[in-house]
Amino acid sequence: MAEDDSGERTLDPTQKKLDQALERGDVAKSQELNTWFVLGAATLAFFLFAPSGARELTLDLRGYLSNAGTMPVDGQSLIAMSWKLGLAAASAVGLPLLLLWISALVGNSIQHRLVWSLEPLTPALSKISPLAGFKRLFGPAAWVNLLKGVAKIVIVGAVLVYVMLPQEKVVALSQAADVGTMAQLAFDLIVKLLAASLTILAFVAMADYIYQYRTWYERQRMSIQELKEEFKQSEGNPEIKGKLKQLRRQKASRRMMANVPKASVVITNPTHYAVALRYEPGMAAPICLAKGMDDVALRIREVAAEHNIAIVENPPLARALHASVKIDGEIPGDHYKAVAEVISYVMKLKAGKTWRR
């Protein structure tokens, strides 16, 4: 069977395949989503810690500058002063940095569960191969990243210009204002710019995550041969058995539909059942080529109509044949008379009138 040997990865990955990818560190990851979380945390830190931190540093520096002429600058004093200033600076930026680190962790954890893998750091010839490097620089992923970066710059730039244009007169008038007023105007402008940037980048991050996840999922798809190999390794796994069973059903359905054009008549319910029968002179009994319910029945009728196969509505016979006859099997003897009447009726209509009763 050519389909089995094609090697095309058209099947959804199993949970085992996804778990193995996670263990290797191969995960769906959007850098844009991480950036959004870090930028959001930076905005929050700006509102929560910037005013108080600035005041504390200002008070410390003001004391040193106002007493600069009387302060001792010998070795021990200079070291003590440096430590004090360093601790003040660290206390001012420590909590914001902690918040940024937590936001980066959250940005990764909502995309996939945390994984510790050394495989991405393992030396590999493909990482230093000139050909592999060329593909990384000029391959489809590189072009997508380039277009994504340009689009992000254009969109964010346009939004920021839109936000700043109404503030042009305010900025011009602020040049004559006192320092306190200028600081408040600057703070208000920063708030508007950050709010606009976070809003537009939220949409960019969501779109990028969807793209990255679809790309990663397509990369995990499996071929029929890979699925068989995995089944051999984990025989008895219900998920693998179910997927193989589903695959067999799909192949049987395609083979069944391919036989419908060979049918002599299709007997229908008319909407819930359809049974395609074939009969040629000399055959012991009609043979069932295809049967199905609901969507499968609809597809059988569509294929029959496309190939000008007679479609006869006989609900009791359609239900009885669907329940008793097997595909590629002869119809049971107790249905011979009813089926013979239908086939006789079809033969009489082959003058080219109508196929539907």
C-alpha positions in Angstrom: 0.0 0.0 0.0 1.6 3.2 -1.2 -0.1 5.3 1.5 1.7 3.4 4.2 5.1 3.9 2.6 4.7 7.6 1.7 6.3 8.8 4.9 4.2 11.9 4.9 3.4 13.3 8.4 -0.3 13.7 8.2 -1.4 12.2 11.5 -1.9 14.1 14.7 0.8 13.4 17.3 0.2 11.1 20.2 0.5 12.3 23.7 3.7 10.2 24.0 5.2 12.1 21.0 4.2 15.5 22.6 5.7 14.4 26.0 9.0 13.4 24.3 9.2 16.8 22.6 8.7 18.5 25.9 11.5 16.4 27.5 13.8 17.5 24.7 13.0 21.2 25.3 11.1 21.4 22.0 8.1 23.5 23.0 5.7 26.0 21.5 7.1 29.4 22.6 6.3 32.9 21.6 8.9 35.5 22.5 6.4 38.2 21.9 4.2 36.8 24.7 7.3 36.9 27.0 8.0 40.4 26.0 4.5 41.5 26.7 4.6 40.1 30.3 8.0 41.7 31.0 6.8 45.0 29.6 3.6 44.8 31.7 5.7 44.0 34.8 8.0 47.0 34.0 4.9 49.2 33.7 3.6 47.9 37.1 6.9 48.4 38.7 7.1 51.9 37.3 3.8 52.8 39.0 4.4 51.0 42.3 8.1 51.7 43.0 9.3 54.6 40.9 7.9 57.4 43.0 9.0 56.0 46.4 12.4 54.8 45.1 13.1 58.2 43.5 12.2 60.0 46.7 14.5 57.8 48.8 17.4 58.2 46.4 16.8 61.9 46.2 16.9 62.3 49.9 20.1 60.3 50.2 21.9 62.1 47.4 20.7 65.5 48.7 22.2 64.8 52.1 25.6 63.9 50.5 25.6 66.9 48.1 24.6 69.4 50.8 27.3 68.2 53.1 29.9 67.5 50.5 32.4 70.0 51.9 32.4 68.6 55.5 32.2 64.9 54.8 35.4 62.8 55.4 36.8 61.2 52.2 39.4 58.9 53.7 39.5 55.2 52.8 37.1 53.8 55.4 34.6 56.7 55.1 34.6 56.4 51.3 34.0 52.7 51.4 31.2 53.1 54.0 29.5 55.9 51.9 29.7 53.7 48.7 28.1 50.7 50.6 25.3 53.0 51.8 24.6 54.4 48.4 24.8 50.9 46.9 22.3 49.5 49.4 20.0 52.4 48.7 20.2 51.8 45.0 19.7 48.1 45.4 16.6 48.5 47.6 15.2 50.9 45.0 15.6 48.5 42.1 15.5 45.1 43.9 11.8 44.7 44.0 11.3 45.9 40.4 13.9 43.4 39.2 12.2 40.6 41.2 8.9 41.5 39.6 10.5 41.4 36.1 12.0 38.0 36.8 8.6 36.6 38.1 6.8 38.0 35.0 9.3 36.3 32.7 8.7 33.0 34.5 4.9 33.4 34.2 5.2 34.3 30.5 6.9 30.9 29.9 4.8 28.8 32.3 1.5 29.8 30.7 2.7 28.6 27.3 4.0 25.2 28.5 4.8 23.5 31.8 8.3 24.1 33.1 10.8 21.8 31.7 14.5 21.2 32.6 16.4 19.9 29.6 20.1 20.1 28.7 19.5 18.9 25.1 19.3 22.4 23.6 22.7 23.1 25.1 24.2 19.8 23.9 26.9 20.4 21.2 25.7 19.2 17.7 27.3 19.5 14.3 24.1 20.9 12.9 24.5 24.0 15.1 27.9 24.9 13.6 27.1 23.7 10.0 27.4 26.5 7.5 24.5 25.1 5.5 22.3 24.9 8.6 23.3 28.4 9.6 22.4 29.6 6.1 19.0 28.0 6.4 18.4 29.7 9.7 19.4 33.1 8.3 17.5 32.8 5.0 14.9 30.1 5.6 11.1 30.6 5.9 11.3 31.1 9.7 13.8 33.9 9.3 11.6 35.7 6.8 8.6 35.3 9.0 10.5 36.8 12.0 11.7 39.7 9.8 8.2 40.5 8.5 6.9 40.1 12.1 9.4 42.6 13.4 8.8 45.1 10.7 5.0 44.8 11.2 5.4 45.3 14.9 7.5 48.4 14.5 5.1 49.9 12.0 2.0 49.1 14.1 3.4 50.2 17.4 4.9 53.3 15.8 1.6 54.3 14.2 -0.2 53.9 17.5 2.4 55.9 19.4 2.2 58.7 16.8 -1.6 58.6 17.1 -1.3 59.0 20.9 1.3 61.7 20.8 -0.1 64.0 18.1 -2.9 65.4 20.4 -0.3 66.1 23.0 1.9 68.3 20.7 0.6 71.6 22.2 0.9 70.3 25.7 4.5 69.4 25.2 5.3 72.8 23.7 3.7 74.7 26.6 5.5 72.5 29.2 8.8 74.1 28.2 7.9 77.2 30.1 6.5 75.4 33.1 8.2 74.7 36.4 10.0 71.4 37.1 7.1 69.9 39.1 4.6 70.6 36.3 7.0 69.2 33.7 7.5 66.1 35.7 3.7 65.6 36.0 3.2 66.1 32.3 6.0 63.7 31.5 4.5 61.1 33.9 1.1 61.5 32.2 2.6 61.0 28.7 4.5 58.0 29.8 1.3 56.4 31.2 -0.5 57.0 27.9 2.3 55.6 25.8 2.7 52.5 28.0 -1.0 51.9 28.0 -1.2 52.1 24.2 1.9 50.0 23.7 0.7 47.3 26.1 -2.7 47.2 24.3 -1.4 46.8 20.8 1.4 44.4 21.9 -1.3 42.2 23.6 -2.8 41.5 20.2 0.6 40.9 18.6 1.5 38.5 21.4 -1.7 36.5 21.0 -1.3 36.3 17.2 2.3 35.2 17.5 1.5 32.5 20.1 -1.2 31.0 17.8 1.3 31.0 14.9 4.1 29.5 17.0 1.8 26.8 18.5 0.5 25.8 15.0 4.0 25.7 13.6 5.2 23.5 16.6 2.2 21.2 16.3 2.7 20.7 12.6 6.4 19.8 13.4 5.2 17.1 15.8 2.9 15.4 13.2 3.6 11.7 12.6 3.7 9.4 9.6 1.9 6.1 9.5 5.2 4.3 9.9 6.1 6.4 13.0 2.8 5.6 14.5 3.4 1.9 13.9 6.9 2.0 15.4 5.5 3.8 18.5 2.8 1.2 18.8 5.4 -1.6 18.7 7.3 0.2 21.5 4.2 0.8 23.6 1.9 -2.0 22.6 -1.3 -2.1 24.7 -1.5 1.7 25.0 -5.2 2.5 24.6 -4.4 5.8 22.8 -2.2 4.1 20.2 -4.8 1.4 19.7 -7.5 4.0 19.3 -5.5 6.0 16.8 -4.7 2.9 14.7 -8.4 1.8 14.8 -9.4 5.3 13.6 -6.9 5.1 10.8 -8.2 1.7 9.7 -11.7 3.0 9.7 -10.7 6.0 7.6 -9.0 3.7 5.0 -11.9 1.4 5.0 -14.3 4.3 4.4 -12.2 5.6 1.5 -12.0 2.1 -0.1 -15.8 1.8 0.4 -16.5 5.1 -1.3 -14.3 4.1 -4.2 -16.6 1.1 -4.8 -19.8 3.1 -4.9 -19.5 4.0 -8.7 -19.5 0.2 -9.4 -22.9 -0.2 -7.7 -26.1 -1.0 -9.6 -28.4 0.7 -7.1 -28.3 2.6 -3.8 -31.2 1.9 -1.4 -31.9 4.8 1.0 -33.9 5.6 4.1 -33.9 8.3 2.5 -31.8 10.5 4.9 -30.4 8.2 7.7 -29.4 5.0 5.8 -27.8 4.2 2.5 -26.8 0.8 1.1 -25.0 0.4 -2.3 -25.6 -3.0 -4.0 -24.1 -4.5 -7.1 -25.7 -7.1 -9.3 -24.6 -8.6 -12.6 -26.2 -11.4 -14.5 -24.7 -14.7 -13.4 -24.0 -13.6 -9.8 -25.5 -15.8 -7.1 -26.8 -12.8 -5.2 -26.3 -9.0 -5.0 -23.2 -7.9 -3.1 -23.1 -4.9 -0.7 -20.4 -2.5 -1.8 -21.0 0.2 0.8 -23.3 1.1 3.6 -23.6 3.9 6.2 -25.6 6.1 8.4 -26.2 9.9 8.4 -23.0 11.6 7.1 -21.7 8.4 5.5 -25.1 7.8 4.0 -25.2 11.3 2.6 -21.7 10.9 1.1 -22.8 7.6 -0.5 -25.8 9.3 -2.1 -23.6 12.2 -3.4 -21.1 9.8 -5.0 -23.9 7.8 -6.5 -25.5 10.9 -8.0 -22.2 12.1 -9.4 -21.8 8.7 -11.2 -25.5 8.5 -12.3 -26.1 5.5 -10.1 -29.8 4.7 -9.4 -31.0 5.8 -6.0 -34.2 4.2 -4.7 -35.9 5.2 -1.5 -37.1 2.2 0.5 -36.8 2.9 4.2 -37.7 -0.6 5.6 -35.4 -2.4 3.2 -32.6 0.1 3.7 -32.7 -0.3 7.5 -32.9 -4.1 7.3 -30.0 -4.4 4.8 -27.9 -2.0 6.9 -28.4 -4.1 10.0 -27.8 -7.5 8.3 -25.5 -7.3 5.4 -21.7 -7.0 5.6 -19.6 -4.9 3.2 -18.3 -7.1 0.3 -20.8 -9.8 1.4 -23.9 -11.2 -0.3 -27.3 -10.1 0.9 -29.2 -12.5 3.2 -31.6 -14.9 1.6 -34.7 -13.4 3.4 -34.1 -10.1 1.5 -33.8 -11.7 -2.0 -37.4 -11.0 -3.1 -37.4 -7.3 -2.0 -34.0 -6.6 -3.5 -34.9 -8.4 -6.7 -38.0 -6.1 -7.1 -35.8 -3.0 -6.6 -33.2 -4.2 -9.2 -35.9 -5.2 -11.6 -37.4 -1.7 -11.2 -34.0 -0.1 -11.9 -33.5 -2.2 -15.0 -36.8 -1.0 -16.4 -35.7 2.7 -15.8 -32.4 2.4 -17.7 -34.1 3.9 -20.7 -32.9 7.2 -19.2 -36.0 8.6 -17.4 -35.4 9.2 -13.6 -33.3 7.4 -11.1 -35.4 8.5 -8.1 -38.7 7.1 -6.9 
